[in-house]
């Protein structure tokens, strides 16, 4: 769809979706590796992979915010751009859920169901906060290494004074609600399939 749009319009505007989708696959690659190694790795050895996963996890649901780029343009119908963005957003979201389920299953096997659900809720809250950081503060996952100080300051200010930043709360709560609902539905579908 991106290639057709570029060919039809001679514009490269939505090329960033390919990069965003690649970033959405990173946590899935990490979680898949963790699943393959969970029997051979102790919790201490899994921890760095989990932290890397958590750092990149927000990139998966972040693609949903690319709907902000949807607007009527003369060169192509808005329906086409909506289908284009949604195809990337839904794919990124599903890949994110697959990686979240991987982490859930690892946690359940190492601890129990309650721990798996608790960590999943934490991951979703942290991921939703990460979506806010990426979309509105314009930080990337690698900024933790490249320019950590301003990132930590911006995060600390919002955590210490949350009510001074209503958009932070709003985006985090709304995305968390959407992601938790989807995760619960996927878990229910999985339980029905196993029954």
VOBA-1610 file (N, C-alpha, C; in pm, whole numbers, padded with zeros to 5 digits, always signed):
BEGIN
Unk+00082-00120+00000Unk+00000+00000+00000Unk+00086+00126+00000Unk+00196+00122+00074Unk+00287+00238+00076Unk+00349+00257-00063Unk+00394+00147-00123Unk+00457+00155-00255Unk+00358+00210-00359Unk+00233+00164-00353Unk+00132+00216-00446Unk+00111+00365-00425Unk+00105+00406-00297Unk+00082+00547-00268Unk+00196+00634-00321Unk+00318+00586-00301Unk+00435+00660-00351Unk+00429+00668-00504Unk+00399+00557-00568Unk+00391+00554-00714Unk+00281+00647-00766Unk+00166+00644-00698Unk+00050+00720-00743Unk+00064+00870-00718Unk+00130+00907-00607Unk+00135+01049-00568Unk+00271+01115-00587Unk+00375+01034-00610Unk+00513+01085-00615Unk+00554+01153-00485Unk+00493+01110-00375Unk+00527+01164-00242Unk+00560+01049-00149Unk+00657+01073-00061Unk+00706+00969+00030Unk+00652+00988+00172Unk+00541+01057+00185Unk+00493+01102+00316Unk+00476+00989+00418Unk+00415+00878+00381Unk+00385+00773+00478Unk+00494+00666+00488Unk+00611+00695+00439Unk+00722+00602+00448Unk+00761+00574+00593Unk+00735+00670+00682Unk+00769+00653+00824Unk+00694+00537+00888Unk+00580+00497+00829Unk+00504+00384+00884Unk+00585+00255+00881Unk+00668+00240+00779Unk+00751+00119+00769Unk+00851+00114+00884Unk+00912+00228+00915Unk+01005+00236+01027Unk+00932+00209+01159Unk+00815+00269+01176Unk+00739+00248+01299Unk+00699+00102+01316Unk+00665+00035+01206Unk+00629-00106+01214Unk+00751-00191+01248Unk+00866-00155+01192Unk+00990-00225+01229Unk+01014-00214+01379Unk+00999-00093+01434Unk+01018-00073+01578Unk+00917-00154+01660Unk+00797-00171+01606Unk+00695-00251+01675Unk+00735-00398+01681Unk+00814-00443+01584Unk+00858-00583+01582Unk+00972-00609+01682Unk+01043-00506+01723Unk+01159-00525+01812Unk+01119-00593+01943Unk+01015-00548+02014Unk+00979-00619+02138Unk+00937-00763+02113Unk+00874-00788+01998Unk+00833-00925+01966Unk+00955-01015+01944Unk+01057-00961+01878Unk+01180-01037+01856Unk+01245-01068+01991Unk+01248-00968+02079Unk+01308-00988+02212Unk+01229-01091+02292Unk+01096-01078+02294Unk+01015-01172+02374Unk+01020-01314+02317Unk+01029-01325+02185Unk+01041-01458+02123Unk+01172-01524+02166Unk+01279-01445+02168Unk+01408-01497+02213Unk+01399-01539+02360Unk+01331-01459+02442Unk+01316-01492+02583Unk+01239-01623+02601Unk+01134-01642+02521Unk+01057-01766+02529Unk+01146-01887+02495Unk+01229-01871+02392Unk+01316-01981+02351Unk+01422-02013+02456Unk+01462-01914+02536Unk+01570-01932+02633Unk+01522-01943+02777Unk+01392-01934+02802Unk+01345-01927+02940Unk+01382-02048+03024Unk+01391-02166+02963Unk+01427-02285+03039Unk+01576-02290+03071Unk+01656-02223+02989Unk+01801-02225+03009Unk+01852-02105+03088Unk+01771-01997+03090Unk+01813-01874+03158Unk+01746-01862+03294Unk+01823-01816+03391Unk+01766-01784+03521Unk+01693-01650+03509Unk+01621-01614+03616Unk+01552-01484+03615Unk+01650-01369+03600Unk+01766-01381+03660Unk+01868-01276+03650Unk+01914-01259+03506Unk+01929-01369+03434Unk+01972-01361+03294Unk+01860-01310+03204Unk+01735-01336+03242Unk+01621-01289+03163Unk+01595-01140+03185Unk+01634-01088+03302Unk+01602-00950+03338Unk+01651-00846+03236Unk+01775-00851+03188Unk+01817-00750+03089Unk+01734-00755+02961Unk+01694-00876+02921Unk+01610-00888+02801Unk+01471-00829+02827Unk+01421-00854+02948Unk+01290-00795+02983Unk+01297-00643+02981Unk+01404-00586+03038Unk+01417-00441+03041Unk+01428-00383+02900Unk+01501-00453+02813Unk+01509-00410+02672Unk+01371-00420+02607Unk+01299-00528+02639Unk+01164-00544+02585Unk+01074-00429+02631Unk+01080-00397+02761Unk+00996-00290+02816Unk+01029-00156+02752Unk+01155-00134+02721Unk+01197-00010+02658Unk+01137+00006+02519Unk+01128-00104+02446Unk+01078-00098+02308Unk+00928-00129+02295Unk+00867-00186+02399Unk+00726-00223+02391Unk+00634-00108+02350Unk+00652+00015+02399Unk+00560+00123+02360Unk+00555+00149+02209Unk+00658+00106+02135Unk+00658+00128+01991Unk+00544+00054+01921Unk+00498-00056+01980Unk+00390-00134+01917Unk+00257-00058+01922Unk+00208-00021+02041Unk+00082+00055+02041Unk+00097+00198+01990Unk+00219+00250+01988Unk+00243+00387+01941Unk+00188+00407+01800Unk+00192+00304+01717Unk+00149+00318+01578Unk+00002+00361+01570Unk-00076+00331+01673Unk-00215+00378+01674Unk-00222+00530+01667Unk-00124+00597+01724Unk-00126+00744+01723Unk-00095+00801+01586Unk-00049+00718+01493Unk-00024+00767+01358Unk-00154+00804+01287Unk-00269+00770+01348Unk-00397+00815+01294Unk-00406+00967+01295Unk-00324+01032+01376Unk-00320+01178+01378Unk-00278+01236+01242Unk-00212+01155+01161Unk-00167+01202+01029Unk-00276+01190+00923Unk-00392+01138+00963Unk-00500+01120+00866Unk-00571+01252+00840Unk-00567+01296+00718Unk-00639+01417+00676Unk-00663+01409+00526Unk-00762+01485+00482Unk-00794+01486+00339Unk-00680+01550+00261Unk-00636+01480+00158Unk-00530+01533+00070Unk-00577+01520-00073Unk-00536+01615-00154Unk-00582+01617-00293Unk-00531+01499-00374Unk-00410+01452-00344Unk-00346+01354-00431Unk-00405+01214-00421Unk-00476+01184-00310Unk-00534+01049-00294Unk-00649+01057-00195Unk-00744+00964-00206Unk-00861+00967-00118Unk-00826+00941+00027Unk-00900+01005+00117Unk-00877+00986+00260Unk-00904+00841+00300Unk-00995+00774+00231Unk-01026+00633+00261Unk-00903+00546+00240Unk-00821+00581+00139Unk-00701+00501+00113Unk-00600+00520+00227Unk-00579+00646+00266Unk-00485+00673+00374Unk-00533+00613+00506Unk-00664+00612+00529Unk-00717+00549+00650Unk-00686+00400+00649Unk-00710+00333+00536Unk-00679+00190+00525Unk-00531+00164+00542Unk-00449+00252+00485Unk-00303+00238+00495Unk-00258+00247+00640Unk-00299+00353+00708Unk-00257+00372+00847Unk-00311+00261+00937Unk-00438+00226+00917Unk-00498+00121+01000Unk-00429-00014+00980Unk-00388-00044+00857Unk-00321-00172+00835Unk-00190-00180+00914Unk-00117-00070+00920Unk+00006-00066+00999Unk-00026-00065+01148Unk-00127+00014+01189Unk-00160+00026+01331Unk-00208-00106+01389Unk-00296-00176+01316Unk-00348-00303+01366Unk-00238-00409+01370Unk-00154-00410+01269Unk-00042-00506+01268Unk+00051-00479+01386Unk+00087-00353+01406Unk+00174-00318+01518Unk+00112-00354+01652Unk-00017-00327+01666Unk-00087-00358+01791Unk-00089-00509+01816Unk-00118-00588+01714Unk-00123-00734+01731Unk+00016-00790+01764Unk+00118-00737+01699Unk+00255-00780+01731Unk+00288-00745+01877Unk+00243-00627+01920Unk+00263-00588+02060Unk+00194-00683+02156Unk+00070-00722+02123Unk-00002-00817+02208Unk+00067-00953+02212Unk+00118-00997+02097Unk+00190-01125+02096Unk+00311-01121+02190Unk+00383-01011+02187Unk+00500-01001+02275Unk+00458-00989+02420Unk+00347-00919+02446Unk+00295-00907+02583Unk+00251-01044+02635Unk+00190-01123+02549Unk+00150-01259+02587Unk+00273-01346+02616Unk+00380-01328+02538Unk+00505-01400+02565Unk+00554-01371+02707Unk+00558-01242+02742Unk+00605-01203+02876Unk+00510-01258+02983Unk+00381-01253+02956Unk+00281-01310+03049Unk+00310-01458+03073Unk+00330-01533+02965Unk+00352-01678+02978Unk+00482-01710+03051Unk+00587-01634+03023Unk+00714-01655+03094Unk+00696-01630+03243Unk+00628-01519+03276Unk+00606-01485+03416Unk+00521-01590+03485Unk+00417-01637+03416Unk+00331-01742+03473Unk+00409-01870+03501Unk+00500-01906+03409Unk+00577-02029+03428Unk+00681-02015+03539Unk+00734-01894+03555Unk+00836-01872+03659Unk+00774-01844+03796Unk+00653-01786+03798Unk+00587-01751+03924Unk+00448-01813+03928Unk+00346-01731+03897Unk+00208-01780+03896Unk+00121-01685+03814Unk-00008-01717+03804Unk-00100-01638+03721Unk-00115-01496+03776Unk-00123-01484+03909Unk-00140-01351+03969Unk-00021-01261+03935Unk+00099-01316+03944Unk+00219-01238+03910Unk+00219-01202+03762Unk+00175-01294+03678Unk+00171-01270+03534Unk+00074-01157+03500Unk-00045-01158+03563Unk-00142-01052+03540Unk-00092-00919+03595Unk-00033-00921+03712Unk+00019-00798+03772Unk+00127-00735+03685Unk+00220-00817+03637Unk+00326-00765+03551Unk+00268-00717+03418Unk+00168-00786+03366Unk+00105-00744+03241Unk+00040-00607+03254Unk-00030-00585+03365Unk-00093-00454+03388Unk+00014-00346+03401Unk+00122-00376+03474Unk+00232-00281+03485Unk+00291-00251+03348Unk+00314-00355+03268Unk+00371-00337+03134Unk+00281-00249+03047Unk+00151-00269+03057Unk+00057-00189+02978Unk+00058-00044+03025Unk+00058-00022+03156Unk+00064+00116+03208Unk+00193+00185+03165Unk+00305+00114+03180Unk+00435+00170+03140Unk+00438+00194+02989Unk+00383+00099+02912Unk+00380+00114+02767Unk+00294+00232+02724Unk+00182+00251+02791Unk+00093+00364+02759Unk+00160+00496+02792Unk+00230+00500+02904Unk+00308+00620+02939Unk+00416+00642+02835Unk+00476+00533+02787Unk+00577+00542+02682Unk+00520+00596+02551Unk+00395+00561+02520Unk+00330+00616+02401Unk+00319+00767+02414Unk+00280+00814+02532Unk+00272+00958+02557Unk+00409+01023+02539Unk+00512+00961+02597Unk+00648+01017+02587Unk+00692+01026+02442Unk+00660+00924+02363Unk+00699+00925+02223Unk+00621+01023+02138Unk+00490+01026+02156Unk+00405+01109+02070Unk+00413+01256+02107Unk+00407+01288+02235Unk+00395+01427+02277Unk+00526+01490+02323Unk+00615+01411+02381Unk+00745+01465+02421Unk+00851+01439+02315Unk+00816+01354+02216Unk+00898+01327+02098Unk+01030+01256+02131Unk+01029+01172+02234Unk+01147+01091+02265Unk+01135+00957+02192Unk+01249+00897+02165Unk+01256+00763+02106Unk+01312+00667+02210Unk+01296+00537+02186Unk+01345+00436+02279Unk+01494+00451+02306Unk+01571+00482+02202Unk+01717+00490+02217Unk+01762+00618+02287Unk+01670+00712+02312Unk+01708+00834+02384Unk+01748+00803+02528Unk+01708+00688+02579Unk+01751+00646+02712Unk+01903+00634+02717Unk+01964+00600+02603Unk+02110+00587+02595Unk+02174+00714+02539Unk+02111+00772+02437Unk+02169+00887+02367Unk+02161+01015+02450Unk+02045+01044+02507Unk+02030+01167+02588Unk+01940+01138+02709Unk+01991+01059+02804Unk+01908+01015+02916Unk+01865+01126+03012Unk+01951+01228+03031Unk+01921+01328+03134Unk+01790+01403+03107Unk+01770+01463+02988Unk+01642+01532+02967Unk+01521+01438+02972Unk+01541+01315+02927Unk+01434+01216+02932Unk+01396+01187+03076Unk+01495+01160+03162Unk+01468+01132+03302Unk+01403+01251+03371Unk+01448+01372+03338Unk+01389+01492+03399Unk+01242+01504+03361Unk+01212+01487+03231Unk+01072+01497+03186Unk+00984+01390+03249Unk+01038+01268+03263Unk+00962+01161+03326Unk+00942+01190+03475Unk+01049+01229+03543Unk+01042+01254+03688Unk+00943+01366+03720Unk+00945+01473+03642Unk+00854+01586+03666Unk+00709+01540+03655Unk+00680+01457+03555Unk+00542+01411+03535Unk+00499+01308+03640Unk+00593+01229+03689Unk+00559+01133+03794Unk+00545+01200+03930Unk+00626+01303+03956Unk+00620+01372+04085Unk+00505+01471+04093Unk+00465+01527+03979Unk+00357+01627+03976Unk+00255+01589+03867Unk+00190+01474+03881Unk+00105+01425+03772Unk-00011+01517+03737Unk-00068+01585+03835Unk-00185+01667+03809Unk-00151+01799+03738Unk-00023+01829+03729Unk+00019+01945+03649Unk+00022+01911+03501Unk+00007+01783+03469Unk+00016+01737+03330Unk-00106+01650+03298Unk-00223+01712+03279Unk-00344+01633+03255Unk-00338+01551+03126Unk-00266+01601+03025Unk-00256+01524+02900Unk-00180+01394+02924Unk-00079+01398+03010Unk-00004+01277+03044Unk-00097+01173+03104Unk-00177+01217+03200Unk-00272+01126+03265Unk-00374+01075+03164Unk-00429+01166+03085Unk-00533+01130+02989Unk-00486+01027+02888Unk-00371+01053+02825Unk-00319+00960+02724Unk-00286+00826+02787Unk-00222+00829+02904Unk-00183+00705+02971Unk-00306+00623+03010Unk-00407+00688+03067Unk-00528+00617+03111Unk-00605+00562+02991Unk-00623+00643+02888Unk-00700+00598+02771Unk-00630+00481+02701Unk-00500+00496+02677Unk-00427+00387+02612Unk-00425+00262+02699Unk-00409+00280+02830Unk-00410+00165+02920Unk-00543+00094+02913Unk-00652+00170+02914Unk-00785+00110+02906Unk-00804+00030+02777Unk-00761+00089+02666Unk-00772+00020+02537Unk-00689-00108+02537Unk-00564-00097+02582Unk-00473-00212+02578Unk-00513-00321+02676Unk-00559-00283+02794Unk-00603-00384+02891Unk-00726-00457+02838Unk-00820-00382+02782Unk-00941-00444+02726Unk-00904-00546+02617Unk-00815-00505+02527Unk-00771-00595+02420Unk-00699-00717+02473Unk-00616-00696+02574Unk-00541-00807+02633Unk-00634-00907+02701Unk-00732-00857+02776Unk-00829-00944+02842Unk-00908-01024+02737Unk-00950-00957+02629Unk-01024-01026+02524Unk-00939-01135+02459Unk-00813-01105+02433Unk-00725-01206+02374Unk-00704-01324+02468Unk-00691-01297+02596Unk-00676-01404+02695Unk-00803-01490+02699Unk-00920-01425+02690Unk-01046-01500+02689Unk-01058-01588+02565Unk-01019-01533+02451Unk-01021-01612+02327Unk-00927-01730+02336Unk-00810-01708+02395Unk-00713-01815+02412Unk-00766-01923+02505Unk-00833-01881+02612Unk-00889-01978+02709Unk-00999-02061+02643Unk-01079-01999+02559Unk-01187-02072+02489Unk-01129-02173+02392Unk-01021-02133+02327Unk-00957-02223+02228Unk-00900-02346+02299Unk-00843-02327+02419Unk-00784-02438+02493Unk-00889-02528+02556Unk-01009-02473+02580Unk-01115-02550+02648Unk-01177-02657+02558
//
